[in-house]
């Protein structure tokens, strides 16, 4: 995702199939977690500004983001 082009409309987040749940709101940014992504094109197709693309040089998701995912998913109680 090209964050400088993203308008944070959350359309990709709302459209990501619930069985994958690879898109997260991280404050001012929307983050796609590659380890959770199935590779389906739904988020790409619904993005109104075409800022989502396959990043061939992706890096593993940081521990901080996994903690955020845990909290937003209700895993920390």
N, C-alpha and C positions, 0 to 999 in steps of 0.2 A: 504494500500500500504506500502510495506517495502521500505522506502526511501533509506536505505543504499545499497539496491540491484538495485534500479532504475538507468537506464542509460540515462534518460531524452531524449528518442528518440521521445517523443510526439505521438507515435503510438496510445496510448489509447485516447489521447485528440482528435486526428483526427478521431478516430473510434466511439467515443461516439455519439449515435443518437442525431441529432440536437434538437429534441423536448425535450430532457432532459438536455443536455449540463452540465453534472455533473463534467467534468474534466477540470482543469484549470492549466495553467503554472503560477507558482508563483516564478519567478526568477530562482533559481537553482533547485527548486523542482516542481514536478507535484502533484497536490492536487485533490483528488476526494471528492466532497462535498456530504456527505451521504443524506442530505435533498433533493437533486435534483436527486439523483440516482434512477432509476426505478428498479434496481436489475437484469437487463438483463446481460448476460454474455459476451457481446462483448469485453469490455476492457480486461477482463481476457483471452479471447481466442486469442487476437492479441498481447499480451505482449510477447516480445521475451525473456525476462528473468524471466518470471513467478513470478513477485514480487507483484501482486495484489491478495488480498484475502479478504474474508468477515471478518471484525473485529467485533466480538460479543460484545466488550466492547467500542464501538465508543462513542465519546463525541460530543456535539453540535458544529457546526462550529463557530469559533470566529468572533466577529464583524469586525475585521480587514479584514478577508477574504471576508466577505459579501461586504465590501466597495470596495475591489479589484474587485470582481465580477461585481459590479455596474459600476465601471470605465471601465473594459474591455468590458462590454456589451453595453457601450455607454449610460448608464442610467444617468450619471452625465454630464449635459451640461450647 
